Amino acid sequence: MDHDLKERLRLTRRVTTPWSDDGTRGLSGTRLDDLLERWADGYDWGVHERRVGEYPWTTVRAGGTELRVIHQRSADPGAPVVVLLHGWPDSVLRFERVLPLLADVHVVVPALPGFPFAAPLTTPGMSVNRIAGIVADALDRLGYPRYTLSGGDVGGTVAEILAAEHPDRVAALHLTNVAPLHALTADRAGLAPDAVAYLDRSAGWFRAEGGYIAEQSTRPNTLAVALGDSPAGLAAWIVEKLESWSDGSAFTADELLTRVSAYWVTGTIGTSFATYTEPGTLPGRIDTPTVLSVFPHDLKPEPRGYAEAFLDVREYVEHRAGGHFAAWEQPEAYADDVRRAIALGG
């Protein structure tokens, strides 16, 4: 695989456009060239692969499939349980900086189906609803009857569904965003003014930035061919999001390449589109006590009035730094908010 990758990188056909150096039009050609040169000469995936492999992984048969999870146990058998749920376009790597900060609690980090480090996904039907069921089943098999869920993006949606479907098991939620699916069914007439204004801003964001969602949800096969066959294409697609959705220089070049390599080596870019392609449904409201962490450089930070229309928001925590990958960008602040949720759940 390493030889194949380096050969593909060496033979990359550079494509230029009149906007190649305009970072507002996607990843610039200069930035991409720098990353591809580093990927081909100097970056060592094996170092990172070994590091990730040293986490306490276990595989649980759950929901008719296999779920691979990092299972970090506390020395205290009676410690609270926290489940960390990642999103797209990353993986369990999102939580590497948080794990050491939560050593006193039991932590479960599922590699969500279709994503890097997960069991191969070969059949359709992997909606956020099914993933929620798989995670619930896995936690039951691990012997955890009650837990706090923490996540954002796809993981946040999974957390909301799991809390709605298993209120007896989910003690509290810690979220970095409200599930986008709520906007599809929101009744504007019943929303507070700041919530209506948020919906308008959100619609503007989708018009300007949501092209990737349209393509991943409607034409996953076409896109998977392009990104799965071209490391340059894969890097451009993923790095653009990692950099534009984070606050400043959140990732070094090698950290970016580790995230891209995780998709390349596991061949999961196409299957990571499953939750975009498969329809999902949400309940109108989730009554689980919730901590909402708001990071200023996230995609569409929700005002409290909007979040309260769908969630039982007990704490609305506004941070001064951080973006979409807050667990990586601001691990101490993220871990503190996870503890706020643990306290809510008793």
C-alpha positions in Angstrom: 0.0 0.0 0.0 2.8 2.4 0.9 4.5 1.8 -2.5 1.2 2.2 -4.3 0.4 5.4 -2.5 3.8 7.0 -3.2 3.6 6.0 -6.9 0.2 7.6 -7.2 1.4 10.7 -5.5 4.5 10.9 -7.8 2.2 10.6 -10.8 -0.4 13.2 -9.6 -1.7 15.2 -12.5 -1.7 18.8 -11.3 -4.9 20.5 -12.2 -5.1 24.3 -12.3 -8.0 26.7 -12.5 -8.2 30.5 -12.7 -8.8 30.3 -9.0 -6.1 27.8 -8.0 -4.6 30.1 -5.3 -7.9 31.5 -4.0 -8.5 29.7 -0.7 -12.2 30.8 -0.7 -12.7 28.5 -3.7 -11.4 25.4 -2.0 -8.0 24.2 -1.0 -5.4 26.2 -2.9 -3.1 24.5 -5.3 0.0 25.7 -3.4 -1.3 24.3 -0.1 -2.2 21.0 -1.8 1.2 20.7 -3.5 3.0 21.3 -0.1 0.9 18.5 1.5 1.4 16.1 -1.3 5.1 16.6 -1.3 5.2 15.9 2.5 2.9 12.9 2.1 5.2 11.4 -0.6 8.5 12.2 1.1 8.9 12.5 4.9 5.5 11.6 6.3 5.5 8.1 8.0 2.0 6.6 8.4 3.4 3.6 10.2 4.3 5.8 13.3 0.7 7.0 13.6 -0.8 3.6 12.8 1.1 2.0 15.6 0.1 4.8 18.0 -3.6 4.3 17.2 -3.2 0.6 17.4 -2.0 0.9 20.9 -5.3 2.2 22.2 -7.4 -0.3 24.1 -9.5 -1.5 21.2 -12.2 -4.1 21.5 -14.7 -5.5 19.0 -18.4 -6.0 20.1 -21.0 -7.9 18.2 -23.9 -5.5 18.2 -27.0 -4.8 16.1 -26.2 -7.5 13.6 -22.7 -6.2 12.9 -19.4 -5.7 14.5 -18.6 -2.4 16.3 -14.9 -1.6 17.0 -14.5 0.7 20.0 -11.7 2.2 22.1 -12.5 1.1 25.6 -10.5 3.1 28.2 -11.4 1.8 31.6 -11.0 3.8 34.8 -9.3 2.2 37.8 -12.5 2.8 39.7 -15.1 0.1 38.6 -17.9 2.3 39.7 -16.8 5.4 37.8 -19.2 7.2 35.4 -19.3 6.1 31.8 -18.8 8.5 28.9 -19.3 7.7 25.2 -17.5 9.9 22.7 -19.1 10.1 19.2 -17.2 11.5 16.3 -18.3 13.0 13.0 -17.2 13.6 9.4 -14.6 14.0 8.0 -12.6 12.6 10.8 -12.7 9.5 13.1 -11.9 8.5 16.6 -8.8 10.6 16.1 -11.0 13.6 17.1 -10.7 12.5 20.7 -7.1 11.7 21.1 -6.3 14.8 23.2 -9.4 14.3 25.4 -8.8 10.7 26.4 -5.9 11.5 28.8 -8.1 14.1 30.5 -10.9 11.6 31.2 -8.7 8.9 32.8 -10.9 8.8 35.9 -14.1 7.7 34.1 -14.8 4.8 31.8 -14.6 6.0 28.2 -16.0 4.3 25.1 -15.1 5.7 21.7 -16.9 3.8 18.9 -15.4 3.9 15.4 -18.7 4.6 13.7 -19.7 2.2 10.9 -18.3 3.2 7.6 -15.6 5.4 9.0 -11.8 4.7 9.5 -10.9 1.9 11.9 -14.4 0.5 11.8 -15.4 -3.0 10.6 -15.9 -2.9 6.7 -19.3 -1.6 5.7 -20.6 -3.7 2.7 -24.4 -3.3 2.8 -26.8 -0.4 2.7 -29.0 0.6 5.6 -26.5 2.4 7.9 -28.6 5.5 8.9 -27.9 7.5 12.0 -30.9 5.7 13.5 -29.4 2.3 12.9 -26.0 3.4 14.2 -27.7 4.7 17.4 -29.2 1.2 17.9 -25.8 -0.5 17.3 -24.1 1.8 19.8 -26.8 1.2 22.4 -26.5 -2.6 21.9 -22.7 -2.5 22.2 -22.8 -0.5 25.4 -25.3 -3.0 26.9 -22.9 -5.9 25.9 -20.0 -4.0 27.5 -22.1 -4.0 30.8 -22.9 -0.3 30.9 -26.6 0.3 31.7 -26.3 4.1 32.0 -23.9 6.6 30.5 -23.3 10.2 29.3 -23.1 10.8 25.6 -20.8 13.4 24.1 -20.4 14.4 20.4 -21.0 16.6 17.5 -21.7 16.5 13.8 -22.8 12.9 12.9 -22.0 11.8 16.4 -24.2 14.4 17.9 -27.1 13.3 15.8 -26.5 9.7 16.9 -26.4 10.9 20.5 -29.7 12.7 20.2 -31.4 9.7 18.7 -30.0 7.3 21.3 -31.1 9.6 24.1 -34.6 9.8 22.7 -34.9 6.0 22.2 -33.3 5.0 25.5 -34.1 7.7 28.0 -33.5 5.2 30.8 -29.9 4.6 29.7 -28.7 8.1 28.8 -28.1 10.1 31.9 -27.1 13.3 30.1 -26.0 14.7 26.7 -23.0 16.9 25.9 -23.3 18.3 22.4 -21.3 20.8 20.3 -24.2 21.4 17.9 -27.9 20.6 17.5 -28.7 17.9 14.9 -29.1 19.6 11.5 -32.1 17.3 10.8 -34.2 19.4 13.2 -34.1 22.3 10.7 -36.1 20.2 8.2 -39.1 19.9 10.4 -38.9 23.1 12.5 -42.1 25.0 12.9 -41.1 28.7 12.5 -44.3 29.9 14.0 -43.4 28.3 17.3 -39.8 29.4 17.5 -38.3 32.3 19.4 -37.0 35.3 17.2 -33.4 34.3 17.6 -34.2 30.8 16.5 -36.0 32.0 13.3 -33.1 34.3 12.5 -30.8 31.3 13.0 -32.7 29.2 10.5 -32.3 32.0 7.9 -28.5 32.1 8.6 -28.4 28.4 8.4 -30.1 28.3 5.0 -27.6 30.9 3.8 -24.8 28.7 5.0 -26.2 25.7 3.1 -26.4 27.7 -0.1 -22.8 28.9 0.2 -21.1 25.9 1.8 -23.4 22.9 1.5 -22.3 21.6 -1.9 -20.4 18.7 -0.3 -23.6 17.6 1.4 -25.6 17.5 -1.8 -23.0 15.4 -3.6 -22.3 13.0 -0.7 -26.0 12.4 -0.1 -27.2 12.1 -3.7 -24.2 10.8 -5.7 -22.0 8.8 -3.3 -20.9 6.3 -5.9 -19.6 8.9 -8.3 -17.7 10.8 -5.7 -16.3 7.6 -4.1 -14.6 6.7 -7.3 -12.8 10.0 -7.6 -11.7 10.3 -4.0 -11.0 6.6 -3.5 -8.7 6.4 -6.6 -6.8 9.7 -6.2 -4.9 10.5 -3.0 -4.6 14.1 -4.2 -8.4 14.3 -4.6 -8.9 12.8 -1.2 -6.5 15.2 0.4 -8.1 18.2 -1.2 -11.6 17.1 -0.2 -10.8 16.3 3.5 -8.2 19.0 4.2 -10.3 21.8 2.9 -12.9 20.9 5.6 -10.4 20.3 8.4 -8.8 23.7 7.9 -11.8 25.8 7.0 -14.0 24.4 9.8 -11.4 24.8 12.6 -10.1 27.8 14.4 -6.7 28.9 13.0 -3.8 26.4 12.7 -5.5 23.6 14.6 -3.6 20.8 12.7 0.0 20.5 11.7 0.7 19.1 8.2 1.4 15.6 9.6 -1.8 15.7 11.7 -3.8 16.6 8.5 -2.0 13.8 6.6 -2.8 11.3 9.4 -6.5 12.0 9.0 -6.3 11.7 5.2 -4.2 8.6 5.5 -6.7 6.9 7.8 -9.3 7.2 5.1 -6.9 6.2 2.3 -5.5 3.1 4.0 -8.9 1.8 5.2 -10.6 2.7 1.9 -13.6 4.3 3.8 -14.2 7.6 2.1 -17.2 6.2 0.2 -18.7 4.4 3.1 -18.3 7.4 5.3 -21.0 9.0 3.2 -23.6 6.5 4.5 -25.2 8.8 7.1 -25.6 11.4 4.4 -27.0 9.0 1.8 -29.3 7.0 4.1 -32.4 8.8 5.4 -32.6 9.5 9.1 -35.3 10.7 11.4 -35.3 12.6 14.7 -38.0 13.0 17.4 -39.4 16.5 17.8 -37.8 17.0 21.2 -35.3 15.2 23.4 -35.8 15.6 27.2 -32.5 14.4 28.4 -30.5 17.0 30.4 -28.1 18.6 28.0 -24.9 20.7 28.0 -24.4 22.6 24.7 -20.9 23.7 24.1 -20.7 26.6 21.6 -17.4 27.2 19.8 -17.2 30.4 17.8 -15.6 29.0 14.7 -17.9 26.0 14.3 -20.0 25.8 11.1 -23.3 27.2 12.4 -23.3 27.9 16.2 -26.8 27.7 17.4 -28.4 30.4 19.7 -29.8 29.1 22.9 -33.4 29.8 21.8 -33.1 27.5 18.9 -31.4 24.7 20.9 -34.1 24.9 23.6 -36.8 24.2 21.0 -35.4 20.6 20.6 -33.3 19.9 23.7 -33.5 20.3 27.5 -30.6 22.7 27.6 -29.4 23.0 31.3 -26.1 24.7 30.5 -25.3 26.7 27.4 -21.5 27.2 27.4 -20.0 29.8 25.1 -16.3 29.5 24.4 -13.9 32.1 23.1 -11.9 29.8 20.8 -12.4 26.6 18.9 -14.2 25.3 15.9 -15.9 22.2 14.6 -13.2 19.8 15.9 -13.3 21.3 19.4 -12.3 18.1 21.2 -9.0 18.3 19.3 -8.7 22.1 19.2 -9.7 22.9 22.8 -9.4 19.5 24.7 -9.4 21.0 28.2 -12.5 23.1 27.6 -14.2 20.1 25.9 -13.4 17.8 28.8 -14.6 20.4 31.3 -18.0 20.5 29.5 -18.2 16.7 29.4 -17.8 16.8 33.2 -20.6 19.3 33.4 -22.8 16.8 31.7 -21.7 14.0 33.9 -22.7 16.1 36.9 -26.1 16.8 35.4 -26.7 13.1 35.0 -26.0 12.5 38.6 
